[in-house]
């Protein structure tokens, strides 16, 4: 595959350059099997609609055609489960969980990974994604199958990590 150069100029990054070296949506690490694509996540409603409202030049326009976004503020009702399940970015920074090349966090990493970027932070991010399975176990243990109103915050948090809790 041909290397594709991407130059990012948005509110959080100016002049950041990376390369897409893998096919879109392909050649994922064998341990990384997300249920949802970034496009599906944006359409379902994640991060109160506020996430990535200034990044549309970096990603395919079709990702944003039906995305549930709000440029002005975080709106929990825009989330698929209608609840806020997010911590502020400042919390993630304080914990040291933000990789410098992805200042918006895991979802930004996932969008770029999905588009074909590979970087030194991939293994750490995939490990963090895998750690979310503990929430799947809790939902399965505590909720009747298919009852999406059970543990809505936990389900929304799983959605933020590309897990589709509608399946269990």
N, CA and C of each residue as an Amber inpcrd file, in Angstrom:
protein
   504
   0.8380000  -1.1880000   0.0000000   0.0000000   0.0000000   0.0000000
   0.8850000   1.2550000   0.0000000   0.4390000   2.2360000  -0.7160000
   1.1310000   3.5230000  -0.7750000   0.9630000   4.2750000   0.5450000
   2.0470000   4.8740000   1.0320000   1.9730000   5.7150000   2.2270000
   1.2240000   6.9960000   1.9060000   0.2720000   7.3510000   2.7650000
  -0.4950000   8.5800000   2.5650000  -0.1330000   9.5450000   3.6860000
   0.3300000  10.7180000   3.3020000   0.7190000  11.7430000   4.2700000
  -0.5140000  12.5410000   4.6870000  -0.6800000  12.7360000   5.9960000
  -1.7920000  13.5150000   6.5270000  -1.2100000  14.6300000   7.3860000
  -1.6070000  15.8500000   7.1120000  -1.1940000  17.0020000   7.9160000
  -2.4300000  17.5260000   8.6420000  -2.3490000  17.5830000   9.9520000
  -3.4850000  17.9700000  10.7860000  -3.3400000  19.4260000  11.2250000
  -4.4030000  20.1840000  11.0190000  -4.4890000  21.5550000  11.5080000
  -5.8860000  21.7630000  12.0580000  -6.0360000  21.5410000  13.3610000
  -7.3250000  21.7490000  14.0100000  -7.0860000  22.5090000  15.3120000
  -8.0810000  22.5900000  16.1590000  -7.9590000  23.3840000  17.3800000
  -6.9160000  22.8420000  18.3570000  -6.6180000  21.5550000  18.2850000
  -5.6920000  20.9680000  19.2540000  -4.3310000  20.6090000  18.6650000
  -4.2190000  20.5880000  17.3490000  -2.9510000  20.2600000  16.7030000
  -2.7650000  21.1270000  15.4670000  -1.5860000  21.6790000  15.3480000
  -1.2340000  22.4860000  14.1850000   0.0340000  21.9170000  13.5740000
  -0.0480000  21.5310000  12.3140000   1.1260000  21.0390000  11.6080000
   1.5610000  19.6420000  11.9930000   0.6920000  18.8860000  12.6920000
   1.0310000  17.4980000  13.0320000   0.9160000  16.6550000  11.7630000
   1.9630000  15.8740000  11.4750000   1.9910000  15.0390000  10.2850000
   2.1200000  13.5740000  10.6940000   1.3020000  12.7440000  10.0700000
   1.4480000  11.3000000  10.2210000   1.1970000  10.6400000   8.8800000
   1.4690000   9.3400000   8.8370000   1.3150000   8.5930000   7.5900000
   0.3650000   7.4300000   7.7920000  -0.4950000   7.2470000   6.8240000
  -1.3750000   6.0810000   6.7870000  -0.6610000   5.0250000   5.9540000
  -0.3570000   3.9120000   6.5840000   0.4320000   2.8670000   5.9240000
  -0.3230000   1.5650000   5.7360000  -1.5340000   1.4940000   6.2680000
  -2.3680000   0.2890000   6.1640000  -3.6950000   0.6590000   5.5160000
  -4.3980000  -0.3280000   4.9440000  -5.6930000  -0.0270000   4.3270000
  -6.7250000   0.4130000   5.3720000  -7.6270000   1.2680000   4.9590000
  -8.6920000   1.7430000   5.8420000  -9.4750000   0.5450000   6.3830000
  -9.6110000   0.4880000   7.7040000 -10.3790000  -0.5860000   8.3430000
  -9.7390000  -1.9580000   8.2520000  -8.4570000  -2.0380000   7.9210000
  -7.8270000  -3.3450000   7.7320000  -6.4680000  -3.4690000   8.3820000
  -5.9830000  -4.7010000   8.3770000  -4.6850000  -5.0480000   8.9590000
  -4.5570000  -4.6040000  10.4140000  -5.6280000  -4.8440000  11.1750000
  -5.6040000  -4.5510000  12.6060000  -4.7610000  -5.5950000  13.3290000
  -4.2400000  -5.2200000  14.4750000  -3.5790000  -6.1700000  15.3580000
  -4.5700000  -7.3040000  15.6250000  -4.1280000  -8.5700000  15.6240000
  -5.0700000  -9.6850000  15.8140000  -5.8270000  -9.6440000  17.1470000
  -5.2990000  -8.9390000  18.1310000  -5.9820000  -8.8390000  19.4300000
  -6.9820000  -7.6860000  19.4910000  -7.0160000  -6.8700000  18.4640000
  -7.8840000  -5.6930000  18.4590000  -9.0330000  -5.9270000  17.4840000
 -10.2210000  -6.1790000  18.0560000 -11.4080000  -6.4810000  17.2570000
 -12.5980000  -5.6400000  17.7280000 -12.5740000  -4.3430000  17.4300000
 -13.6880000  -3.4950000  17.8640000 -14.9850000  -3.8950000  17.1830000
 -16.0890000  -3.7160000  17.9070000 -17.4130000  -4.0350000  17.3700000
 -17.8990000  -2.9730000  16.3920000 -17.4690000  -1.7450000  16.5950000
 -18.0110000  -0.6130000  15.8520000 -16.9100000   0.1840000  15.1660000
 -17.2400000   0.7490000  14.0260000 -16.3280000   1.6500000  13.3380000
 -16.4700000   3.0490000  13.9410000 -15.5080000   3.9210000  13.7110000
 -15.6870000   5.3030000  14.1790000 -16.9560000   5.9480000  13.6210000
 -17.2570000   5.7010000  12.3620000 -18.4770000   6.2540000  11.7450000
 -19.7170000   5.7900000  12.5020000 -19.8010000   4.5000000  12.8040000
 -20.9530000   3.9690000  13.5360000 -21.0520000   4.5990000  14.9180000
 -19.9270000   4.7630000  15.5740000 -19.9270000   5.3680000  16.9050000
 -20.4380000   6.8000000  16.8560000 -19.9570000   7.5750000  15.9060000
 -20.3970000   8.9700000  15.7810000 -21.8860000   9.0550000  15.4660000
 -22.3950000   8.1400000  14.6600000 -23.8250000   8.1330000  14.3290000
 -24.6760000   7.7270000  15.5270000 -24.1670000   6.7960000  16.3310000
 -24.9320000   6.3590000  17.5020000 -24.9840000   7.4530000  18.5660000
 -23.9110000   8.1830000  18.7060000 -23.8350000   9.2460000  19.7030000
 -22.8400000   8.9290000  20.7910000 -21.7210000   9.6330000  20.7580000
 -20.6740000   9.4580000  21.7640000 -20.1540000  10.8190000  22.2110000
 -19.6590000  10.8660000  23.4310000 -18.9810000  12.0430000  23.9860000
 -19.8500000  13.2960000  23.9610000 -21.1460000  13.1220000  24.1070000
 -22.0540000  14.2570000  24.1570000 -22.0460000  15.0950000  22.8980000
 -21.5870000  14.5100000  21.8010000 -21.5900000  15.2030000  20.5180000
 -20.5100000  16.2510000  20.3500000 -19.7240000  16.4910000  21.3650000
 -18.7490000  17.5790000  21.3270000 -17.4000000  17.1430000  20.7530000
 -17.1580000  15.8720000  20.7060000 -15.8540000  15.3400000  20.3330000
 -15.6050000  15.4520000  18.8320000 -14.4630000  15.9710000  18.4600000
 -14.0050000  16.0200000  17.0640000 -14.8510000  16.9040000  16.1520000
 -15.4830000  17.9210000  16.6720000 -16.2960000  18.7750000  15.8170000
 -15.4430000  19.6520000  14.9080000 -14.1590000  19.7550000  15.1830000
 -13.2660000  20.5580000  14.3410000 -12.2750000  19.7020000  13.5520000
 -12.4930000  18.3940000  13.4910000 -11.5600000  17.4600000  12.8400000
 -12.0860000  16.9010000  11.5290000 -13.0970000  17.4750000  10.9940000
 -13.7600000  16.8510000   9.8530000 -12.9060000  16.8210000   8.5910000
 -11.9030000  17.6730000   8.5040000 -11.0310000  17.6380000   7.3240000
 -10.1030000  16.4270000   7.3410000  -9.8400000  15.8760000   8.5090000
  -8.9100000  14.7560000   8.6380000  -9.5350000  13.4090000   8.2710000
 -10.8290000  13.2890000   8.4270000 -11.4990000  12.0020000   8.2660000
 -12.5390000  12.0630000   7.1480000 -13.0160000  10.9110000   6.6870000
 -13.9960000  10.9040000   5.5850000 -15.2640000  11.6920000   5.9340000
 -15.7340000  12.4640000   4.9780000 -16.9190000  13.2960000   5.2180000
 -18.1380000  12.4530000   5.5740000 -18.2210000  11.2160000   5.0610000
 -19.3870000  10.3740000   5.3710000 -19.4540000  10.0040000   6.8510000
 -18.3430000  10.0760000   7.5610000 -18.3750000   9.8310000   9.0020000
 -19.2660000  10.8460000   9.7010000 -19.3900000  12.0140000   9.1460000
 -20.0530000  13.1230000   9.8380000 -21.4480000  13.4240000   9.2900000
 -21.8580000  12.7440000   8.2200000 -23.1570000  13.0200000   7.6120000
 -24.3130000  12.7970000   8.5780000 -24.2630000  11.7200000   9.3640000
 -25.3380000  11.4170000  10.3230000 -24.8370000  11.4400000  11.7640000
 -23.6480000  11.9990000  11.9680000 -23.0680000  12.0560000  13.3140000
 -23.9070000  12.9500000  14.2140000 -23.9820000  12.5570000  15.4570000
 -24.7280000  13.3370000  16.4500000 -23.7350000  14.2780000  17.1330000
 -23.6050000  15.4880000  16.5850000 -22.5980000  16.4380000  17.0440000
 -23.2230000  17.7420000  17.5090000 -22.5160000  18.3900000  18.4230000
 -22.8840000  19.7300000  18.8740000 -21.5850000  20.5160000  19.0270000
 -21.4090000  21.5270000  18.1970000 -20.1710000  22.3100000  18.2110000
 -20.0460000  23.1700000  19.4700000 -21.1510000  23.5580000  20.0690000
 -21.1320000  24.5150000  21.1670000 -20.8190000  23.9020000  22.5280000
 -21.3740000  22.7150000  22.7930000 -21.2260000  22.1640000  24.1490000
 -21.4760000  20.6670000  24.1530000 -21.1450000  20.0660000  25.2600000
 -21.3950000  18.6370000  25.5020000 -22.8720000  18.4680000  25.8470000
 -23.5570000  17.5870000  25.1260000 -24.9900000  17.3660000  25.3430000
 -25.1960000  15.8750000  25.6240000 -25.3560000  15.4770000  26.8970000
 -25.5020000  14.0520000  27.2060000 -26.6260000  13.3660000  26.4340000
 -27.6860000  14.1040000  26.1150000 -28.8040000  13.5180000  25.3840000
 -28.4100000  13.0920000  23.9650000 -27.3100000  13.5960000  23.4530000
 -26.8240000  13.1850000  22.1380000 -26.1720000  11.8080000  22.1840000
 -25.8280000  11.3630000  23.3810000 -25.2500000  10.0310000  23.5270000
 -26.3160000   8.9710000  23.2830000 -25.9200000   7.8460000  22.7450000
 -26.8570000   6.7750000  22.4280000 -27.7070000   6.3810000  23.6310000
 -27.0810000   6.3000000  24.8000000 -27.8170000   5.8870000  25.9930000
 -28.3420000   7.0780000  26.7900000 -28.1680000   8.2980000  26.2680000
 -28.7670000   9.4930000  26.8600000 -28.1770000   9.9280000  28.1870000
 -26.9980000   9.4500000  28.5200000 -26.3650000   9.8020000  29.7860000
 -24.9210000  10.2260000  29.5400000 -24.3850000  10.9580000  30.5030000
 -22.9780000  11.3420000  30.4360000 -22.1500000  10.2280000  31.0600000
 -21.2290000   9.7030000  30.3030000 -20.3420000   8.6570000  30.8170000
 -18.8840000   9.0610000  30.5970000 -18.6390000  10.3550000  30.5000000
 -17.3000000  10.8550000  30.1830000 -16.6770000  11.5760000  31.3680000
 -15.3810000  11.4740000  31.4210000 -14.5900000  12.3220000  32.3090000
 -14.0340000  13.4440000  31.4350000 -13.7730000  14.6140000  32.0100000
 -13.1940000  15.6880000  31.1980000 -11.7760000  15.3230000  30.7410000
 -11.3590000  15.9100000  29.6510000 -10.0260000  15.6530000  29.1120000
  -8.9440000  15.9520000  30.1460000  -9.1740000  16.9480000  30.9740000
  -8.1930000  17.2900000  32.0200000  -7.9410000  16.1070000  32.9500000
  -8.9530000  15.3270000  33.2440000  -8.8060000  14.1330000  34.0900000
  -7.8660000  13.1260000  33.4200000  -8.0770000  12.8850000  32.1290000
  -7.2480000  11.9250000  31.3930000  -5.8050000  12.4100000  31.3200000
  -5.6300000  13.7300000  31.1730000  -4.2700000  14.2920000  31.1500000
  -3.5870000  14.1010000  32.4990000  -4.3070000  14.4040000  33.5810000
  -3.7430000  14.2520000  34.9310000  -3.2890000  12.8190000  35.1960000
  -4.0150000  11.8570000  34.6690000  -3.6790000  10.4500000  34.8630000
  -2.5130000  10.0040000  33.9660000  -2.1340000  10.8410000  33.0140000
  -1.0510000  10.4900000  32.1010000  -1.4640000   9.5160000  31.0190000
  -2.7470000   9.4780000  30.7070000  -3.2740000   8.5170000  29.7330000
  -3.3210000   9.0530000  28.3060000  -2.9480000  10.3040000  28.1090000
  -3.0120000  10.9160000  26.7810000  -1.6420000  10.8260000  26.1110000
  -1.6150000  10.2230000  24.9590000  -0.4140000  10.1430000  24.1260000
  -0.2690000  11.4630000  23.3890000   0.9240000  12.0050000  23.3550000
   1.1300000  13.3490000  22.8160000   0.6420000  13.5110000  21.3730000
   0.7470000  12.4700000  20.5540000   0.3000000  12.5830000  19.1580000
  -1.2190000  12.5470000  19.0170000  -1.9140000  12.1160000  20.0600000
  -3.3820000  12.0360000  20.0350000  -3.9380000  12.7970000  21.2380000
  -3.9030000  14.1300000  21.1960000  -4.2770000  14.9220000  22.3690000
  -5.7390000  14.8100000  22.7880000  -6.5880000  14.2080000  21.9690000
  -7.9900000  14.0290000  22.3320000  -8.2420000  12.6680000  22.9850000
  -7.2500000  11.7870000  22.9610000  -7.3900000  10.5160000  23.6520000
  -7.6300000   9.3150000  22.7680000  -8.1990000   8.2780000  23.3990000
  -8.3330000   6.9730000  22.7640000  -9.1110000   7.0180000  21.4510000
 -10.2390000   7.7050000  21.4360000 -11.0570000   7.7020000  20.2190000
 -10.3190000   8.3290000  19.0450000  -9.5560000   9.3620000  19.2910000
  -8.7540000   9.9480000  18.2190000  -7.7150000   8.9300000  17.7340000
  -7.0880000   8.2430000  18.6910000  -6.1460000   7.1840000  18.3120000
  -6.8700000   6.1510000  17.4370000  -8.0630000   5.7110000  17.8760000
  -8.7970000   4.6890000  17.1290000  -9.1540000   5.1770000  15.7310000
  -9.6120000   6.4010000  15.5820000  -9.9590000   6.9330000  14.2600000
  -8.7450000   6.8980000  13.3400000  -7.6120000   7.3030000  13.8510000
  -6.3940000   7.3130000  13.0360000  -5.9090000   5.8960000  12.7530000
  -6.0230000   5.0190000  13.7250000  -5.6510000   3.6120000  13.5170000
  -6.5570000   3.0040000  12.4480000  -7.8520000   3.2380000  12.5550000
  -8.8250000   2.7310000  11.6000000  -8.4840000   3.2070000  10.1750000
  -8.0560000   4.4560000  10.0710000  -7.7230000   5.0330000   8.7650000
  -6.3840000   4.5330000   8.2220000  -5.6110000   3.8050000   9.0420000
  -4.3690000   3.2050000   8.5440000  -3.0920000   3.6750000   9.1950000
  -3.1770000   4.5940000  10.1400000  -1.9590000   5.0050000  10.8340000
  -1.5490000   3.9240000  11.8210000  -0.2570000   3.6770000  11.9060000
   0.2950000   2.8290000  12.9620000   1.3560000   3.6570000  13.6700000
   1.4130000   3.5200000  15.0030000   2.3280000   4.3580000  15.7680000
   2.8460000   3.6030000  16.9930000   3.8350000   4.1590000  17.6740000
   4.4150000   3.4840000  18.8390000   3.4290000   3.2600000  19.9940000
   2.3140000   3.9750000  20.0130000   1.3480000   3.8600000  21.1110000
   0.2990000   2.7760000  20.8850000   0.3370000   2.0950000  19.7530000
  -0.7070000   1.1190000  19.4200000  -0.8750000   0.0430000  20.4880000
   0.2030000  -0.5670000  20.9300000   0.1000000  -1.6710000  21.8990000
  -0.5470000  -1.2060000  23.2010000  -0.1810000  -0.0350000  23.6850000
  -0.7670000   0.4890000  24.9300000  -2.2570000   0.7470000  24.7510000
  -2.6410000   1.3410000  23.6230000  -4.0480000   1.6540000  23.4070000
  -4.8830000   0.3850000  23.2530000  -4.3460000  -0.6060000  22.5950000
  -5.0680000  -1.8760000  22.4490000  -5.2100000  -2.5540000  23.8100000
  -4.1960000  -2.4690000  24.6300000  -4.2730000  -3.0260000  25.9980000
  -5.3660000  -2.3180000  26.7970000  -5.4660000  -1.0060000  26.6760000
  -6.5140000  -0.2460000  27.3690000  -7.8790000  -0.6680000  26.8560000
  -8.0200000  -0.8420000  25.5350000  -9.2920000  -1.2710000  24.9480000
  -9.6930000  -2.6300000  25.5110000  -8.7530000  -3.5600000  25.5760000
  -9.0540000  -4.9060000  26.0800000  -9.4830000  -4.8760000  27.5510000
  -8.9520000  -3.9440000  28.3190000  -9.2940000  -3.8440000  29.7430000
 -10.7640000  -3.4970000  29.9620000 -11.4190000  -2.9480000  28.9760000
 -12.8340000  -2.5850000  29.1120000 -13.7570000  -3.8020000  29.1760000
 -13.2560000  -4.9810000  28.8400000 -14.1210000  -6.1650000  28.8470000
 -14.6830000  -6.4560000  30.2400000 -14.0400000  -5.9440000  31.2870000
 -14.5870000  -6.1520000  32.6440000 -15.9940000  -5.5710000  32.7540000
 -16.2600000  -4.4960000  32.0070000 -17.5920000  -3.8890000  32.0250000
 -18.6170000  -4.7620000  31.3050000 -18.1820000  -5.4560000  30.2900000
 -19.0740000  -6.3930000  29.6080000 -19.5170000  -7.4760000  30.5780000
 -18.5760000  -8.0030000  31.3360000 -18.9030000  -9.0460000  32.3190000
 -19.9060000  -8.5270000  33.3460000 -19.7490000  -7.2950000  33.7950000
 -20.6700000  -6.7310000  34.7820000 -22.0760000  -6.5700000  34.2050000
 -22.1620000  -6.1270000  32.9680000 -23.4820000  -5.9840000  32.3360000
 -24.1280000  -7.3560000  32.1750000 -23.3820000  -8.3150000  31.6970000
 -23.9380000  -9.6660000  31.5250000 -24.4020000 -10.2490000  32.8510000
 -23.6850000  -9.9650000  33.9170000 -24.0240000 -10.5130000  35.2320000
 -25.2280000  -9.8060000  35.8690000 -25.3600000  -8.5150000  35.6060000
 -26.3610000  -7.7190000  36.3200000 -27.5980000  -7.3270000  35.5200000
 -27.5790000  -7.5090000  34.2100000 -28.6850000  -7.0230000  33.3840000
 -29.3490000  -8.1560000  32.6150000 -30.6740000  -8.1380000  32.5290000
 -31.3480000  -9.0950000  31.6460000 -30.9130000  -8.8460000  30.2000000
 -30.7760000  -9.8960000  29.4470000 -30.3240000  -9.7740000  28.0610000
 -31.2450000  -8.8560000  27.2660000 -30.6510000  -7.9180000  26.5480000
 -31.3970000  -7.0260000  25.6740000 -32.0530000  -5.8380000  26.3530000
 -31.9170000  -5.7080000  27.6730000 -32.5150000  -4.5720000  28.3900000
 -31.4950000  -3.4380000  28.4000000 -31.6100000  -2.5650000  27.4280000
 -30.6070000  -1.5220000  27.2350000 -30.6810000  -0.4050000  28.2620000
 -31.7570000  -0.3580000  29.0440000 -31.8600000   0.6690000  30.0760000
 -31.1080000   0.2750000  31.3490000 -30.6390000  -0.9410000  31.4250000
 -29.8720000  -1.4090000  32.5760000 -28.4050000  -0.9880000  32.4220000
 -27.9140000  -0.2660000  33.4080000 -26.5100000   0.1810000  33.4340000
 -26.1580000   1.0310000  32.2170000 -26.9510000   2.0720000  32.0060000
 -26.7620000   2.9180000  30.8300000 -25.4080000   3.6220000  30.8080000
 -24.9330000   4.0920000  31.9530000 -23.6150000   4.7620000  31.9620000
 -22.5140000   3.7880000  31.5840000 -22.6110000   2.5710000  32.0910000
 -21.6000000   1.5670000  31.7640000 -21.6770000   1.1960000  30.2810000
 -22.8770000   1.1010000  29.7590000 -23.0450000   0.8030000  28.3360000
 -22.5090000   1.9450000  27.4670000 -22.7650000   3.1870000  27.8810000
 -22.2450000   4.3270000  27.1290000 -20.7180000   4.3420000  27.1630000
 -20.1530000   4.0280000  28.3130000 -18.6930000   3.9650000  28.4170000
 -18.1290000   2.9010000  27.4750000 -18.7850000   1.7610000  27.3970000
 -18.3460000   0.7240000  26.4680000 -18.4450000   1.2090000  25.0160000
 -19.4940000   1.9490000  24.7100000 -19.6470000   2.5050000  23.3690000
 -18.4860000   3.4370000  23.0350000 -18.0210000   4.2050000  24.0100000
 -16.8720000   5.0890000  23.7960000 -15.6320000   4.3120000  23.3810000
 -15.5980000   3.0290000  23.7040000 -14.4350000   2.1760000  23.4000000
 -14.7490000   1.1870000  22.2710000 -15.7660000   1.4640000  21.4830000
 -16.1190000   0.6750000  20.2810000 -16.6710000  -0.7060000  20.6000000
 -17.2150000  -0.8900000  21.7940000 -17.9380000  -2.1110000  22.1400000
 -19.4280000  -1.8490000  21.9690000 -20.1460000  -2.7980000  21.4090000
 -21.5700000  -2.6510000  21.1620000 -22.3590000  -3.4740000  22.1720000
 -22.7940000  -2.8340000  23.2520000 -23.4820000  -3.5530000  24.3250000
 -24.9220000  -3.9160000  23.9590000 -25.3850000  -3.5390000  22.7980000
 -26.7240000  -3.9810000  22.3580000 -26.7200000  -5.4740000  22.0800000
 -25.5530000  -6.0560000  21.9130000 -25.4300000  -7.4890000  21.5840000
 -25.5350000  -8.3970000  22.8090000 -25.4950000  -7.8250000  24.0150000
 -25.5530000  -8.6790000  25.2140000 -26.4170000  -8.0730000  26.2860000
